[in-house]
Amino acid sequence: PHTTTTYMVIVVAALMQESTPTADEFLAAQADVPDATRERVSKVIKNVGFKDELKGGCELFPELAAVQDADRMDAIGAIGIARTFTFGGKKDRPLYDPEQPPELEMTQEKYIAAAAKNTGSTINHFPEKLLKLAAMMKTATGKRMAQSRHGYMLEFLERFDREIKGEL
């Protein structure tokens, strides 16, 4: 059953999941919020990421499922494509490098190492992570919504490949 506490955990975790230290400070300052609720929010934040799930993640619970799906939904489809190229440009990553094949057997260690070294092309981010997200959705709504966005990314990548090969 969904309660006010469930919704509060989802909203606070979703809003603060990109900045764990700030979230911890914010939660600690909320004297009127029960410890169990603060702990639940913290648990969502600490387990929401793709890299966290690569290591096996934690036991799934409704609030985590909702926040993970929302976070992943932002990473796929047209918005996800735009975000990926914006991030790659900011990190000065090559758009495409035929000499750098994607890492298809991504582990948490490989993911963290690649991020730390800033290696890989932007286009490799699709098979390494983004194309895996639709299958990682937890909720029925997330699974349904992800299919269209996943399909759009596949269409984009097919077009990109054809243009790189000079077919279009």
C-alpha positions as CSV (number, residue, x, y, z in Angstrom):
1,P,0.0,0.0,0.0
2,H,1.2,3.5,-0.8
3,T,1.4,5.9,2.1
4,T,2.4,9.5,2.6
5,T,5.7,8.2,3.8
6,T,6.2,6.2,0.7
7,Y,5.6,9.2,-1.5
8,M,7.9,11.4,0.7
9,V,10.7,8.8,0.4
10,I,10.3,8.7,-3.4
11,V,10.1,12.5,-3.9
12,V,13.0,13.3,-1.6
13,A,15.2,10.5,-2.9
14,A,14.5,11.4,-6.5
15,L,15.3,15.1,-5.9
16,M,18.5,14.5,-4.0
17,Q,19.9,11.3,-5.5
18,E,22.6,13.1,-7.4
19,S,24.2,14.6,-4.3
20,T,24.5,12.0,-1.5
21,P,26.4,14.2,1.0
22,T,23.9,17.1,0.7
23,A,21.0,14.6,1.0
24,D,22.6,13.1,4.2
25,E,23.0,16.6,5.7
26,F,19.4,17.6,4.7
27,L,18.0,14.4,6.2
28,A,19.9,14.8,9.4
29,A,18.5,18.3,9.9
30,Q,14.9,17.1,9.6
31,A,14.1,16.5,13.3
32,D,10.4,15.9,12.6
33,V,11.1,13.1,10.1
34,P,11.3,9.6,11.7
35,D,14.6,7.8,11.7
36,A,13.1,5.0,9.7
37,T,12.0,7.4,6.9
38,R,15.4,9.1,6.8
39,E,17.1,5.7,6.6
40,R,14.8,4.6,3.8
41,V,15.6,7.7,1.7
42,S,19.3,7.3,2.3
43,K,19.0,3.6,1.2
44,V,17.3,4.6,-2.0
45,I,19.9,7.3,-2.8
46,K,22.8,4.9,-2.1
47,N,21.4,2.1,-4.3
48,V,19.7,3.9,-7.2
49,G,22.6,4.1,-9.7
50,F,23.5,1.9,-12.6
51,K,26.9,1.2,-11.1
52,D,25.3,0.1,-7.8
53,E,23.2,-2.5,-9.7
54,L,26.2,-3.8,-11.5
55,K,27.6,-5.0,-8.2
56,G,24.3,-6.7,-7.4
57,G,22.5,-3.8,-5.8
58,C,20.4,-4.4,-2.7
59,E,17.1,-6.0,-2.1
60,L,14.5,-4.2,-4.1
61,F,11.7,-2.3,-2.5
62,P,8.9,-0.1,-4.0
63,E,10.5,3.3,-3.4
64,L,13.9,2.2,-4.9
65,A,12.1,0.7,-7.9
66,A,10.2,3.9,-8.6
67,V,13.3,6.2,-8.2
68,Q,15.5,3.9,-10.3
69,D,13.0,3.7,-13.1
70,A,12.5,7.5,-13.1
71,D,16.3,8.1,-13.1
72,R,16.8,5.6,-16.0
73,M,13.9,7.0,-18.0
74,D,15.8,10.3,-18.1
75,A,18.8,8.5,-19.6
76,I,17.0,6.9,-22.6
77,G,15.1,8.1,-25.6
78,A,15.5,11.5,-27.3
79,I,16.3,13.3,-24.0
80,G,18.8,10.6,-23.1
81,I,20.5,10.9,-26.5
82,A,20.8,14.7,-26.0
83,R,22.1,14.3,-22.5
84,T,24.7,11.7,-23.6
85,F,26.2,13.9,-26.3
86,T,26.1,16.9,-24.0
87,F,28.0,15.0,-21.3
88,G,30.5,13.5,-23.8
89,G,31.2,16.9,-25.1
90,K,31.7,18.4,-21.6
91,K,34.1,15.5,-20.8
92,D,35.9,16.0,-24.1
93,R,35.3,12.4,-25.2
94,P,35.5,11.5,-28.8
95,L,32.1,11.2,-30.5
96,Y,33.0,8.0,-32.2
97,D,36.2,5.9,-32.5
98,P,36.2,2.8,-34.6
99,E,39.4,1.7,-32.8
100,Q,37.7,1.7,-29.5
101,P,35.0,-1.0,-29.3
102,P,32.4,-0.8,-26.6
103,E,32.9,-2.8,-23.4
104,L,29.9,-5.2,-23.6
105,E,30.7,-7.1,-20.4
106,M,30.5,-4.1,-18.1
107,T,31.2,-4.6,-14.4
108,Q,31.1,-2.1,-11.6
109,E,34.9,-2.0,-11.5
110,K,35.2,-1.4,-15.3
111,Y,32.5,1.2,-15.2
112,I,34.2,3.1,-12.4
113,A,37.6,2.8,-14.0
114,A,36.4,4.1,-17.3
115,A,34.7,7.0,-15.7
116,A,37.8,7.9,-13.6
117,K,40.0,7.7,-16.7
118,N,37.4,9.4,-18.9
119,T,37.9,6.7,-21.6
120,G,35.6,5.6,-24.3
121,S,33.7,7.3,-27.0
122,T,30.3,8.9,-26.5
123,I,28.7,6.5,-28.9
124,N,30.0,3.5,-26.9
125,H,27.9,4.7,-23.9
126,F,24.9,3.4,-25.7
127,P,25.8,-0.4,-25.8
128,E,27.8,-0.1,-22.6
129,K,24.9,1.3,-20.5
130,L,21.9,3.0,-22.2
131,L,20.7,0.0,-24.2
132,K,20.7,-2.1,-21.1
133,L,18.4,0.2,-19.1
134,A,15.0,-0.8,-20.6
135,A,15.6,-4.4,-19.5
136,M,16.6,-3.1,-16.0
137,M,13.3,-1.3,-15.3
138,K,11.5,-2.5,-12.2
139,T,7.9,-1.3,-12.4
140,A,5.3,-2.2,-15.0
141,T,4.9,1.5,-15.9
142,G,8.7,1.9,-16.3
143,K,9.0,-1.2,-18.5
144,R,6.1,0.0,-20.7
145,M,7.4,3.5,-21.1
146,A,11.0,2.4,-21.7
147,Q,10.2,0.3,-24.8
148,S,9.4,3.3,-27.0
149,R,12.5,5.2,-25.8
150,H,14.7,2.2,-26.3
151,G,13.3,1.7,-29.8
152,Y,14.1,5.3,-30.6
153,M,17.7,4.9,-29.4
154,L,18.0,1.8,-31.7
155,E,16.7,3.8,-34.7
156,F,19.1,6.6,-33.9
157,L,22.1,4.2,-33.6
158,E,21.2,2.5,-36.9
159,R,21.0,5.8,-38.6
160,F,24.3,7.0,-37.1
161,D,26.0,3.7,-38.2
162,R,24.7,4.1,-41.8
163,E,25.9,7.8,-41.9
164,I,29.4,6.9,-40.5
165,K,29.7,4.2,-43.2
166,G,28.7,6.7,-45.9
167,E,25.5,4.9,-46.8
168,L,23.3,8.0,-46.3
